[in-house]
């Protein structure tokens, strides 16, 4: 018997030609993309067709009180799942109509879902054709530190009752179609999953469960035998730093208020360049010095700078291949281009700031920029004598672009969603480091007034950004 291996983690794919044809109320939104108004408190929703003998359908997503659909998916067939959509909190209606039916025709199925901040949901058509229902599944966005989590959806009519084990340990016993298990904490690492029923050869699959990852394993009917689909629902850093990051040294502090973000925004030369001088408010901006030549591993081909490379987007709308470690950050709106150092945590569990105020740093035990989950980059707002690499961070606006180049020369382009400022005593750990289904980026620096007694700034500035479509 031939079995189909699980789909790569982190992908929710449309199979057999499912097509997106609608626009959002606020703007065009491709599957997996983020609204320009995305916020740290948004929720997530994805759509699935998991009824084996039900024909293809058209799926509509409506915001409460609106008749124009937020999203329309055409010809969604069995086994198709959309990527997560980021949605502002509120009530939404999911409606299914027969494929190519008029949008004004009554839906054959509908379900109302209340989307809450920092929560995720799957709305799935489950059950046999004559008894199909739209079920709203609560998806997990939290996992014990250093662990993974896994649940099982039984969506196979050919094997209506299955027993699932992971590394020979019971995961689901006698799971009957259509059923969904709760998430189970799992040991991170490579796991052998075995799906057996009363008849037929058991299916086995090797799953890679990285620390902080949350998975759903779907048992589906295949053309000749059942198959398994491994979905990565969300990812968090393998460990979460405690508290804020001390990324200010007081060089912009003085007897008067520090200069505004906008007037102090400039590119700081990397080590080896001319010394940086603080710019006076109202003075003309100096020409941005040339950044240090990146190592050969990040030099682009055909003479194009890294900023000109686009993220790789295969025809399915997903992104293939794993991102390597990030080595360079560009923020065109600020004229910032900096190499990245790898950051770790100190003995108290706090994120160490970059050693050099002229360079930003990436949290090395976290998410690589471009991969699903919240990647974190921190940089100093100032040095002891003046401005530093993230001096202008607070002046970024929604829609500004951020580009991160990895060690293989691949560029992950992000779009700024929001810029927030928080007291040091109220750092939003969950918003910054909490698991997300989609690739996101956080940039962190210090802000607010400088406290000479403690030698630190009183606030943190956090930029929230999403992977550009």
Buried (B, 14 or more C-beta within 10 A) or exposed (E): EEBBEBBBBBBBBBBEEBEBEBBBEEEEBBBBBBBBEBBBEBBBBBBBBBBBEBEBBBBBBBBEEEEEBBBBBBBBBBBBBBBBBBBBBEEBBBBBBEBEBEBEEEBBBBBEBEBEEBBBBBBBBBBBEEEBEBBBBEBBBBBEEEBBBBBBBBBBBBBBBBBBBBEEEEBBEEBEBBBBBEBBEBBBEEBEBBBBBEEBEEBEBEBBBBBBBBBBBBBBBBEEBBBBBBBBBBBBBBBBBEBBBBBBBBBBBEEEEBBEBEBBBBBBBBEEBEEBEBBEEEEEEEEBBEBBEBEEEBBBEEEEBBBEBEBEEEEBBBBEEEBBBBBBBBBEBBBBBBBBBEBEBEEEEBBBBBEBBBBBBBBBBBBBBBBBBBBBBBBBBBBEBBBBBBBBBBBBEBEBBBBBBBBEBBBBBBBBBBBBEBEBEEBBEBBBBBBBBBBBBBBBBBBBEBBEEEEBBBBBBBBBBBBBB
